[in-house]
Amino acid sequence: MNIEDQIIQSIYDAIVEINQSLGAEQKLTAAPDTVLLGNGRLDSLQLLNLTLAVESNIEKRLKQSVSVIDAALLGDEMTPVTVSDLAVRIESQLNLPAPA
């Protein structure tokens, strides 16, 4: 599994985890185009719990610390952030070896 797939899986795992505490109308779908930030479905505490879960999953999977809040808030604050967007932003924060 490549780095991007591992990051996306870490986000999906966090979605599954956070969905356990959400009502049926708030549940998020584990899909690349699911809007995580900017859709109004999660309140600030739920968003914080999601970001902490993603950070924990990334650290377990990739053995690196990232700030998901920093990654999520990069760019235009009016544009919603999807799973795919967040994965790209997280990957840009990682200390990855340069390609050979």
PyMOL CGO cylinders between C-alpha atoms (Angstrom):
from pymol import cmd
from pymol.cgo import CYLINDER

trace = [
    CYLINDER, 0.00, 0.00, 0.00, 1.50, 3.34, -1.01, 0.3, 1, 1, 1, 1, 1, 1,
    CYLINDER, 1.50, 3.34, -1.01, 1.68, 6.39, 1.28, 0.3, 1, 1, 1, 1, 1, 1,
    CYLINDER, 1.68, 6.39, 1.28, -1.43, 8.09, -0.13, 0.3, 1, 1, 1, 1, 1, 1,
    CYLINDER, -1.43, 8.09, -0.13, -3.47, 4.90, 0.29, 0.3, 1, 1, 1, 1, 1, 1,
    CYLINDER, -3.47, 4.90, 0.29, -2.25, 4.56, 3.88, 0.3, 1, 1, 1, 1, 1, 1,
    CYLINDER, -2.25, 4.56, 3.88, -3.23, 8.15, 4.63, 0.3, 1, 1, 1, 1, 1, 1,
    CYLINDER, -3.23, 8.15, 4.63, -6.67, 7.70, 3.07, 0.3, 1, 1, 1, 1, 1, 1,
    CYLINDER, -6.67, 7.70, 3.07, -7.18, 4.47, 5.02, 0.3, 1, 1, 1, 1, 1, 1,
    CYLINDER, -7.18, 4.47, 5.02, -6.19, 6.32, 8.20, 0.3, 1, 1, 1, 1, 1, 1,
    CYLINDER, -6.19, 6.32, 8.20, -8.87, 8.93, 7.44, 0.3, 1, 1, 1, 1, 1, 1,
    CYLINDER, -8.87, 8.93, 7.44, -11.46, 6.23, 6.66, 0.3, 1, 1, 1, 1, 1, 1,
    CYLINDER, -11.46, 6.23, 6.66, -10.68, 4.48, 9.96, 0.3, 1, 1, 1, 1, 1, 1,
    CYLINDER, -10.68, 4.48, 9.96, -11.18, 7.79, 11.79, 0.3, 1, 1, 1, 1, 1, 1,
    CYLINDER, -11.18, 7.79, 11.79, -14.52, 8.29, 10.00, 0.3, 1, 1, 1, 1, 1, 1,
    CYLINDER, -14.52, 8.29, 10.00, -15.68, 4.84, 11.12, 0.3, 1, 1, 1, 1, 1, 1,
    CYLINDER, -15.68, 4.84, 11.12, -14.60, 5.67, 14.66, 0.3, 1, 1, 1, 1, 1, 1,
    CYLINDER, -14.60, 5.67, 14.66, -16.32, 9.07, 14.77, 0.3, 1, 1, 1, 1, 1, 1,
    CYLINDER, -16.32, 9.07, 14.77, -19.49, 7.70, 13.14, 0.3, 1, 1, 1, 1, 1, 1,
    CYLINDER, -19.49, 7.70, 13.14, -20.07, 5.60, 16.27, 0.3, 1, 1, 1, 1, 1, 1,
    CYLINDER, -20.07, 5.60, 16.27, -20.88, 8.78, 18.17, 0.3, 1, 1, 1, 1, 1, 1,
    CYLINDER, -20.88, 8.78, 18.17, -22.93, 10.50, 15.44, 0.3, 1, 1, 1, 1, 1, 1,
    CYLINDER, -22.93, 10.50, 15.44, -26.63, 10.40, 14.71, 0.3, 1, 1, 1, 1, 1, 1,
    CYLINDER, -26.63, 10.40, 14.71, -27.84, 8.82, 11.47, 0.3, 1, 1, 1, 1, 1, 1,
    CYLINDER, -27.84, 8.82, 11.47, -28.17, 12.20, 9.72, 0.3, 1, 1, 1, 1, 1, 1,
    CYLINDER, -28.17, 12.20, 9.72, -24.61, 13.22, 10.65, 0.3, 1, 1, 1, 1, 1, 1,
    CYLINDER, -24.61, 13.22, 10.65, -22.73, 10.04, 9.71, 0.3, 1, 1, 1, 1, 1, 1,
    CYLINDER, -22.73, 10.04, 9.71, -19.96, 10.48, 7.18, 0.3, 1, 1, 1, 1, 1, 1,
    CYLINDER, -19.96, 10.48, 7.18, -19.25, 8.15, 4.28, 0.3, 1, 1, 1, 1, 1, 1,
    CYLINDER, -19.25, 8.15, 4.28, -15.72, 6.77, 3.95, 0.3, 1, 1, 1, 1, 1, 1,
    CYLINDER, -15.72, 6.77, 3.95, -15.18, 7.94, 0.36, 0.3, 1, 1, 1, 1, 1, 1,
    CYLINDER, -15.18, 7.94, 0.36, -12.64, 10.20, -1.39, 0.3, 1, 1, 1, 1, 1, 1,
    CYLINDER, -12.64, 10.20, -1.39, -15.21, 12.92, -2.13, 0.3, 1, 1, 1, 1, 1, 1,
    CYLINDER, -15.21, 12.92, -2.13, -16.73, 13.06, 1.38, 0.3, 1, 1, 1, 1, 1, 1,
    CYLINDER, -16.73, 13.06, 1.38, -16.60, 16.63, 2.67, 0.3, 1, 1, 1, 1, 1, 1,
    CYLINDER, -16.60, 16.63, 2.67, -15.01, 16.73, 6.13, 0.3, 1, 1, 1, 1, 1, 1,
    CYLINDER, -15.01, 16.73, 6.13, -14.71, 20.46, 6.68, 0.3, 1, 1, 1, 1, 1, 1,
    CYLINDER, -14.71, 20.46, 6.68, -17.08, 23.05, 5.33, 0.3, 1, 1, 1, 1, 1, 1,
    CYLINDER, -17.08, 23.05, 5.33, -20.29, 21.04, 5.21, 0.3, 1, 1, 1, 1, 1, 1,
    CYLINDER, -20.29, 21.04, 5.21, -21.65, 21.93, 8.65, 0.3, 1, 1, 1, 1, 1, 1,
    CYLINDER, -21.65, 21.93, 8.65, -22.34, 18.28, 9.54, 0.3, 1, 1, 1, 1, 1, 1,
    CYLINDER, -22.34, 18.28, 9.54, -19.80, 18.14, 12.36, 0.3, 1, 1, 1, 1, 1, 1,
    CYLINDER, -19.80, 18.14, 12.36, -19.71, 20.50, 15.29, 0.3, 1, 1, 1, 1, 1, 1,
    CYLINDER, -19.71, 20.50, 15.29, -16.36, 21.75, 16.58, 0.3, 1, 1, 1, 1, 1, 1,
    CYLINDER, -16.36, 21.75, 16.58, -15.96, 18.94, 19.14, 0.3, 1, 1, 1, 1, 1, 1,
    CYLINDER, -15.96, 18.94, 19.14, -16.78, 16.25, 16.59, 0.3, 1, 1, 1, 1, 1, 1,
    CYLINDER, -16.78, 16.25, 16.59, -14.34, 17.81, 14.13, 0.3, 1, 1, 1, 1, 1, 1,
    CYLINDER, -14.34, 17.81, 14.13, -11.67, 17.87, 16.84, 0.3, 1, 1, 1, 1, 1, 1,
    CYLINDER, -11.67, 17.87, 16.84, -12.32, 14.20, 17.63, 0.3, 1, 1, 1, 1, 1, 1,
    CYLINDER, -12.32, 14.20, 17.63, -12.05, 13.33, 13.94, 0.3, 1, 1, 1, 1, 1, 1,
    CYLINDER, -12.05, 13.33, 13.94, -8.76, 15.18, 13.53, 0.3, 1, 1, 1, 1, 1, 1,
    CYLINDER, -8.76, 15.18, 13.53, -7.30, 13.57, 16.66, 0.3, 1, 1, 1, 1, 1, 1,
    CYLINDER, -7.30, 13.57, 16.66, -8.32, 10.14, 15.39, 0.3, 1, 1, 1, 1, 1, 1,
    CYLINDER, -8.32, 10.14, 15.39, -6.71, 10.82, 11.99, 0.3, 1, 1, 1, 1, 1, 1,
    CYLINDER, -6.71, 10.82, 11.99, -3.50, 12.02, 13.68, 0.3, 1, 1, 1, 1, 1, 1,
    CYLINDER, -3.50, 12.02, 13.68, -3.39, 8.92, 15.87, 0.3, 1, 1, 1, 1, 1, 1,
    CYLINDER, -3.39, 8.92, 15.87, -4.01, 6.61, 12.89, 0.3, 1, 1, 1, 1, 1, 1,
    CYLINDER, -4.01, 6.61, 12.89, -1.29, 8.32, 10.82, 0.3, 1, 1, 1, 1, 1, 1,
    CYLINDER, -1.29, 8.32, 10.82, 1.18, 8.04, 13.68, 0.3, 1, 1, 1, 1, 1, 1,
    CYLINDER, 1.18, 8.04, 13.68, 0.41, 4.31, 14.12, 0.3, 1, 1, 1, 1, 1, 1,
    CYLINDER, 0.41, 4.31, 14.12, 0.55, 3.56, 10.39, 0.3, 1, 1, 1, 1, 1, 1,
    CYLINDER, 0.55, 3.56, 10.39, 3.38, 5.79, 9.21, 0.3, 1, 1, 1, 1, 1, 1,
    CYLINDER, 3.38, 5.79, 9.21, 5.30, 6.40, 12.46, 0.3, 1, 1, 1, 1, 1, 1,
    CYLINDER, 5.30, 6.40, 12.46, 5.15, 10.18, 11.90, 0.3, 1, 1, 1, 1, 1, 1,
    CYLINDER, 5.15, 10.18, 11.90, 3.35, 12.99, 13.65, 0.3, 1, 1, 1, 1, 1, 1,
    CYLINDER, 3.35, 12.99, 13.65, 1.25, 15.42, 11.65, 0.3, 1, 1, 1, 1, 1, 1,
    CYLINDER, 1.25, 15.42, 11.65, -1.04, 18.29, 12.49, 0.3, 1, 1, 1, 1, 1, 1,
    CYLINDER, -1.04, 18.29, 12.49, -4.31, 17.47, 10.79, 0.3, 1, 1, 1, 1, 1, 1,
    CYLINDER, -4.31, 17.47, 10.79, -5.86, 20.79, 11.84, 0.3, 1, 1, 1, 1, 1, 1,
    CYLINDER, -5.86, 20.79, 11.84, -3.03, 22.64, 10.08, 0.3, 1, 1, 1, 1, 1, 1,
    CYLINDER, -3.03, 22.64, 10.08, -3.45, 20.43, 7.01, 0.3, 1, 1, 1, 1, 1, 1,
    CYLINDER, -3.45, 20.43, 7.01, -7.24, 20.83, 6.97, 0.3, 1, 1, 1, 1, 1, 1,
    CYLINDER, -7.24, 20.83, 6.97, -7.09, 24.59, 7.24, 0.3, 1, 1, 1, 1, 1, 1,
    CYLINDER, -7.09, 24.59, 7.24, -4.57, 25.16, 4.45, 0.3, 1, 1, 1, 1, 1, 1,
    CYLINDER, -4.57, 25.16, 4.45, -5.97, 27.03, 1.49, 0.3, 1, 1, 1, 1, 1, 1,
    CYLINDER, -5.97, 27.03, 1.49, -9.19, 28.93, 0.99, 0.3, 1, 1, 1, 1, 1, 1,
    CYLINDER, -9.19, 28.93, 0.99, -11.38, 28.70, 4.09, 0.3, 1, 1, 1, 1, 1, 1,
    CYLINDER, -11.38, 28.70, 4.09, -14.52, 28.96, 1.96, 0.3, 1, 1, 1, 1, 1, 1,
    CYLINDER, -14.52, 28.96, 1.96, -13.71, 25.81, -0.01, 0.3, 1, 1, 1, 1, 1, 1,
    CYLINDER, -13.71, 25.81, -0.01, -14.88, 22.52, 1.55, 0.3, 1, 1, 1, 1, 1, 1,
    CYLINDER, -14.88, 22.52, 1.55, -12.16, 19.98, 2.37, 0.3, 1, 1, 1, 1, 1, 1,
    CYLINDER, -12.16, 19.98, 2.37, -12.74, 16.41, 1.18, 0.3, 1, 1, 1, 1, 1, 1,
    CYLINDER, -12.74, 16.41, 1.18, -11.03, 13.19, 2.24, 0.3, 1, 1, 1, 1, 1, 1,
    CYLINDER, -11.03, 13.19, 2.24, -8.85, 13.38, -0.89, 0.3, 1, 1, 1, 1, 1, 1,
    CYLINDER, -8.85, 13.38, -0.89, -7.94, 17.03, -0.23, 0.3, 1, 1, 1, 1, 1, 1,
    CYLINDER, -7.94, 17.03, -0.23, -6.98, 16.24, 3.35, 0.3, 1, 1, 1, 1, 1, 1,
    CYLINDER, -6.98, 16.24, 3.35, -4.88, 13.24, 2.27, 0.3, 1, 1, 1, 1, 1, 1,
    CYLINDER, -4.88, 13.24, 2.27, -2.88, 15.39, -0.15, 0.3, 1, 1, 1, 1, 1, 1,
    CYLINDER, -2.88, 15.39, -0.15, -2.37, 18.08, 2.49, 0.3, 1, 1, 1, 1, 1, 1,
    CYLINDER, -2.37, 18.08, 2.49, -1.26, 15.52, 5.10, 0.3, 1, 1, 1, 1, 1, 1,
    CYLINDER, -1.26, 15.52, 5.10, 1.15, 13.90, 2.63, 0.3, 1, 1, 1, 1, 1, 1,
    CYLINDER, 1.15, 13.90, 2.63, 2.75, 17.29, 2.02, 0.3, 1, 1, 1, 1, 1, 1,
    CYLINDER, 2.75, 17.29, 2.02, 3.52, 17.52, 5.76, 0.3, 1, 1, 1, 1, 1, 1,
    CYLINDER, 3.52, 17.52, 5.76, 5.24, 14.13, 6.01, 0.3, 1, 1, 1, 1, 1, 1,
    CYLINDER, 5.24, 14.13, 6.01, 8.99, 13.72, 6.04, 0.3, 1, 1, 1, 1, 1, 1,
    CYLINDER, 8.99, 13.72, 6.04, 9.22, 11.28, 3.15, 0.3, 1, 1, 1, 1, 1, 1,
    CYLINDER, 9.22, 11.28, 3.15, 12.47, 10.17, 1.56, 0.3, 1, 1, 1, 1, 1, 1,
    CYLINDER, 12.47, 10.17, 1.56, 13.21, 11.75, -1.80, 0.3, 1, 1, 1, 1, 1, 1,
    CYLINDER, 13.21, 11.75, -1.80, 12.42, 9.50, -4.78, 0.3, 1, 1, 1, 1, 1, 1,
    CYLINDER, 12.42, 9.50, -4.78, 15.46, 7.72, -6.16, 0.3, 1, 1, 1, 1, 1, 1,
]
cmd.load_cgo(trace, "trace")
